[in-house]
């Protein structure tokens, strides 16, 4: 593995960000979204959807963080982080095209998500050869 300290750091940071955001969505979706300029209605169905996605994000973050410390999870954790962050960032970009510009905090989140996803993709390519053509 090339530059294992950098790979470790990327997994720790990306995992802890996902854990933090996931926990905030799970335990305080109204407050968390308000910090980004989004006002959620106190509708039980909408809050349930927000909490469910928060729980999934929290679980993914735990896996990604574990991959920084458990060698046999490193590939899976890097793959999960890559897909997770690039999917979030891409979905936000699609939302901009479809719906217009969201609050500034959500645009910043999109940029951060794409940057983290790109860093994780770089680790996949460098350390596991995932993006290389195989015959």
PyMOL commands that set and color helices and strands:
alter all, ss='L'
color gray80, all
select helices_A, chain A and resi 4-27+29-35+44-67+71-99+104-128
alter helices_A, ss='H'
color red, helices_A
deselect
rebuild
show_as cartoon
